[in-house]
């Protein structure tokens, strides 16, 4: 039986199932890392035989008797440091720290997780998403380096399913994972057009609009609840800092800088935006990704630096071709400071088009679409347009998708014609390695007809399938020296 560390799966939609499988001996949950708010619910407070750990950013709890990792571990994970740094830099708690301080933080987390994994003889780590944000971005490469298998569940297309993989490197290829199900024929049907109905662009997930006075006054309808919520947030936040003075200094400084940076971003975006778009010239459409965001910051690899991808694209195009770059509708000033725009302007024949320009009009008339890991690539190929990608994405092996590499020829992309039947067959093969269930409340809430009982049955079937497979096919750390 696998000694397991689970990160996430702490919501009511999945947590009872995980506990039940532990109780029935499908796996042994030695550690369960859950959100701070979830850890205080009766469900987790009453758990016996499982150590519940709050998912925290601060290092206050990484203290005491911690083991020193072997020297080879640092050598194996150091190449992953750029991704780790990218994920820590996006957190307010670590906001604006110098690189040398980040290196100290990373090494403390390394000792903390090494102690946890080694002392508890963890045989497998299960993540409820591609590992990102602070600690998770460290735990993943450590488990890989120590020979501890990892399982990642990834909500991805099409809506209402999730993929699974054993490594980030295999996400998008899914060569290492077994087939789980036979999808219904209608699941593989692809409407041949660009526009898709994306749940994360609607309702509470939609791009934020400016808050009206009426919206702000609604908060005062229940003043006691509003005040209590603010007090709870303040108390929880304050616990992460060494003193009220430290909290106030950082908060005030950050608020002042945020105000200044927001104004600069708005000015830069307005000055750079161009409504004059020539749809008849030769161009490639590159819609920017929202950042910070896991799909770019982790699955993008080195191309979490989006301008690097645009620079690589520029180098492979004829001099007279244009690149039309459009901002993500959800983007804020994060990762769009002054030097982003200064560097963008230095790339020849790149136009930062106004947000009012229709994305599907840009897509339809482009020679092809370029993206790091965006939905734009899926929209393009399903409409018959080829896509160039720079990162890992679920549709990576589909017809019409080209992974960027040095030496990739422009004519390889422009001469390829997508066979729609082959595209549907590729989707069918992908769906064989997905689960037609959900474990994320955010996805569940967007489903018009959700059957909790059937969803639970499908999740249970998957875990009873994948855990024995991992025990049989993946050498795990139990009973052998980790090296």
N, C-alpha and C positions, 0 to 999 in steps of 0.2 A: 504494500500500500504506500502510495506516494505521500511523503511529508510535504505539505504544500503551503506556500505563502500566496495569499490572494490580495490583490490590490483593486479595490472597488467592488462592483456587484453588490453594493450596500443599500440599494433602494428596494422598497417592498415588492417590486416586480420580479426580483431575482434572489434577494437575500434569503428568504425562507427555503428556497430550493437548495442553495449552497449549504445551509445548515443541515437540511435533511440528508443530503448526500454525505456530509461529514458523519452524521449520526449513524448512517447505514453502512459506513466503511468503504464507500466508493473512493474516497481519499481522506487523508487526515489533515485538516486545516490547523497548522501549528500557529500561524500568524495571519491576521486579517486586518489589513489597513483600510480604514473607512474614513469618510468625511467627519469633520469635527461635530457638525450638527447631528449626523446619523449616530455617532458613537454614544450620544446621550439619550437615545430613544430606548424604551423598555426592551425592545427586541435585542439590542446589543448589550445593554446593561445586565440582562438576565442570562447571557450565554455562559455556559460552563465548559471547560475543557479546551477553549480557544482563546488565545490572547488577542484582545482587540486593541489596536493601535490607532491613535488619531493621525490622520493625514495632515501633517504640519509642515510649514516652511521654516520656522525658526529652529535654531540649533540648541535651544535651551534644554531639550530632552536628550540630545546626543552627548550625554555626559556620563561620567563614572568609569567603570572598568571596561574599556574597549580594547579589543585585540589589534595588534599590528598586522596588516595584510602582508603576505609574502611579496618580495620585490618584483616577481614576474607579473603580478596582477596589475601594478601600475603601468608596466610596459605594454600590457595587452589592451588597456582601456584608454591610454593617453591619446590615441588617434581619434577617439570619439569626443574629446574635450570641446572642439568647436560647437558640436550640437548641444553639449551640456551647457556651455556658456550662453548660447542663444536662448536656452530654455530658462536659465536662471535670470537672465537680464530682463525677461518679460514680466517678472514678478515685482509687485510694488514693495514687498518687504525687503528685497535686495536692490531696489532701484538706485541707479547711478553710482554703484560701488565701482572702484577701480579694478582692473583685471587681476592685479596681484592679490586683492582681497577675495575675489571669486576663487582663485586657486586654493586659498586657505579653506574656504567654505567647502569646496569640492572634496578636499582631502579629509575633512572631518566627516562628511557624509560617507565617504568610502570606508572609513574605519567603522562607522556605525552599522552600515549594511553588511560589511564583511563579518562583523561579530554576530549579527542576526542570522545570516545564512549558515555560517560555519557551526556555531554552537547548537543550532536547532536542526542540523543535518537536513536542511531543506533540499528536496529532490526535484521540485518544480515550482515555478512562479507563474501565476495566472494574472494577466492584466485585463482590465475591462476596456482597454483601448490601446492604441499605439502609445507606448510610454512617452510622456512629455511632461513639462512643467517640473522643474526642480528635481526633487528626489527620485522620481520615476525615471528620469532621463539618466540617472547614475546607476540605479538598480539594474536596469536592463543590460548594459554592457558588462557589468560585474557578473551577473548570472551567466551570461554567455562565456565570459573568460574563465569562469570556474567550472564550466561543463555542466551547468544546471539548466535543464530544458525550460524554455519559456513558451507560454501559450498566450496569444493576444487575440481578443475578440474585437472586431472593427466594424461599427455601423457604416455601411457603404451602399453604393447603388446595387440594384434598384431599391427604392424605398420599402421598408418593412422587412429587410433581411440584414444579416450581418455575415461578414467573412471571418475567417480565422487563419492564423499563420503561426509558425514557430519561430520566425525571425523577421525583422524588418526588411532584411535583404531579399526575402522571398515574397514579401507583400507585392501583389501585382502579377506575380508569376504563378504562385501557389503550386510550385512543383514538388514541394516537400510534404504537402498535407494530403490526407486521403479524401476520396469522394464520400460525401455524407448522404446525399439524397438524389432522387431523380425529379427534376422540376417538371411542373405541368407545361405542356406545349405552349399555352398562351403566355406563360411567363417570359418566354424567349422571343416573343414578338416585339419588334422595334418599329415604332412609327417613324417613317422616313421624313423627318423634319428636324429643325434645329431646336426649337423652343421646348423646354421641359417644365413640368409642374414641380417645382422644388419646394418642399415643405419648409426648409430653413430660410426661405425668402418671404414667408407669410406669417401672419399673426404676431406672436411675441418675438419670433425669430427674425422678423422683417427689419430692414434698415431703420435705425432710429430716426424719428422726425423730431424737430424742435418742440420741446415741451411747452404747451400752451399754459396760460394763467389758469384756465379752467382745470387742466390736468393737475397742476400744482395744488390748487385749492381742494381737490378731491381728497388729498391726504389728510386734511384737517377735519374730514367728516367723522373720523374716529380718532380723536386726538390721543386718547389713552393708549390705544394699540400702536399708534405711530410713535409716541414717545418711548413706549416699552421696547419696540423694535430697535429704535435708535440707541437706547441704553444697552441692549444686549449686544449690538454690533460694536459699540464703543468698548464695552467690557472685554469682549472676545479679542478685539484688535489690540487693546492695551496689554493683554497678557503676553503678546509676542515681543514686547519691548522691555528693555531693562529698567526704564523709569518713564514717568509722565513727561519729564523734560526731553528725553530722547524722542518720544513719540511726537510731541508738539513741534520740536525743531525740524524733524523730518517731514511732518505733515505740512507745516507752514511753508517750508522751502519747496516742497514738491508742488503744492497748490500754486505758488507764485510762478514756478517754472512752467507748470502745465498751462497756465493762463497765457504766458508769453508764447509758448510753443504752439498753442492752438491758433493764436492770431497769426503767427508766421506761416503755419501750414495753410490756413485759409487764403492768405495773401499769395503764397507760392503757387497753390493749386489754381487760383484765379488767374494769375499772371501767365502761367504756363498753358492753361487750357485753350484749345483751339477749336472753334466751331467750323472752320473752313476745311472740310474733308473732301478730297477728290476720290470718289469711288471707282473711277475709271483707270487709275494708275495701278501699277503692280505693287501690291503691299501684302504684308503679313500682319494679322491681327493678334496682339498680345494683351489680353485683359489681365491687369494686375490682381494679385491675391490679397485677400485680407490678411493683415499681420498685426500682432502676433497670432498665429494659428498653427495647430499641430501639423496639418497637412503640408504646410510650407516649411515650418521650422524644423521638423524631423524628417518627413518623407521627402522633402526637397533636397536633403543632404547639403552640399556646398551651395546649392542654388536657393537656399533660404535667403541668400543675397540675390534678390530678383534682378537687380541691374546687371549682375554678372551673366545671367542667362540672356538678357537682351544684348549685351556686348558680344556674347558668343554667337547669337543669332545674326547680329549685324555683320560679323566677320564672314559668315557663309553666304550672304546675299550679294547680288550684284550691286554696284554703287548707286544705281538709280532707283532701286527698290526702296519703298518706304516701310517703316514699322509703325503701326498705329497702336499706341498704348492707351488703354482706358482704365481709370481708377475703379477700384472695387466700391460698390455702393455703400458698403458698411464701414469702409476705412475711416479712421480718425487720424489724428496727428502722430499716433504711435508709429515709429519706424519710418516717418516721412518728414524728417527734419531738414534743415537748410541744405546740407551736403548731398542729400538724396537728389534734390532737384538740380543742384549744380552739376552733379555727375551725369544725370539724365540728359542735361542740355549739351554735354560734351560728346554724346553719341550721335554721329551723323545720320541725317534723314530719319529721325525718330520724332513722331508727333504725339504729344500728350493731348488726346482729344477730349473735348468737353463731355461731362457726364450726361448731357442731354442727348448725345448722339446714340441712336439705337444700337445695342450690342449685336442684335441679330442681323441688322443691315450690314454692319461691319464684318460679321462672320460670313455672311452669304457671298459677298463680293471679294473676299480675301483669296489669295492664292492658296493659303492654308492657315491654320490657327496654331499658335505656339502658346504653351502654358507649362508651368512647373508641374502641378498635380491637380489642376482645376477641373471643375465640371465642364468648362468650356470645351475641353478636348472630347468629352463624351457627347456633348451637344453637336460638335462638328462632325464626328464620324457617323453619328446616327442620321445626320442630314446629308451625308455623302461627301463631306469635306475632310481632307487629311489633317492630322494633328501631329505636331512635334512636341514631345514632353521632355522635361529635364529631371524629373524625380520619379518616385514610386507611386503608382496609382492602380486601382482595381481593374481598369480596362487596358492595362499596359500592353497585353499581348494580342489585342484585337486588331483585325484588318484596318489599315489606314493609320495606325499609330506608329510613330517613329521615335525611338529613344535617342536623344542627342548623344553623340560621341565624336571625338576628334576624327575627322576624315569622312564624316557623313556628307554625302553629296546632295546638293539641292535638287538635281534631276531625279534622284531616288524618291524624293517626296512628291514632287510636282507631277511625275509621270504615273504614279500609282493610282489605280482606279479601284474603288471599294466595291466588292461584291456584297450586296445587302444580305443575300442568303448566307454567305460565309460569316457575316457579322452576327447574324442571329444564331448561327451554330456556335460561334465563339462565346456569345452570351450564355447559351445553354451549358457549355462546358464549365464556364465560370460559376454558374448557379449550382452546379453539382457540388461545389465546394463552399457553399454558403448554408446558412440556417434560416429558414423562413419563419423567424420569430424575432422578438425584440427584448432587450433587457434595459433599455434606456427610457426613462420617463419622458424625456423630451421628444423622442420618436413616437412613443405610445400616445401622447396627448394629441399628436397630429393625425392619428389614425381614426377615421370616421366610425369604424366598427371594430372594436377590439374585444376579443374573447380571451379573458384572463386564464381560464382553465385550459384551453387548447394551447395557448402560448406557453404555459407552464409545462405541459406535456412535451412539447417540442424541445424546450430548453433541457428538460431532464433527459430526453432521448439523446440529445447531442452530447451532454456530459458523460452519460453512460457509454457512449461510443468513443469519445476522444480520449478519455483518461486511460482506459485499458490499452488503446493504441499507443499512447505515449509510453506506458510502462513496457510494452513489448518491443517497440521500434526505436525508442530513443534511449541511449545509455544515460542513466542518471547518476547522481552523485552518491547515492546510498551505497555504503559498503566499499567504497574505493577512495583512494587518495585524490584530491582535487589538484590538478596541476596542468 
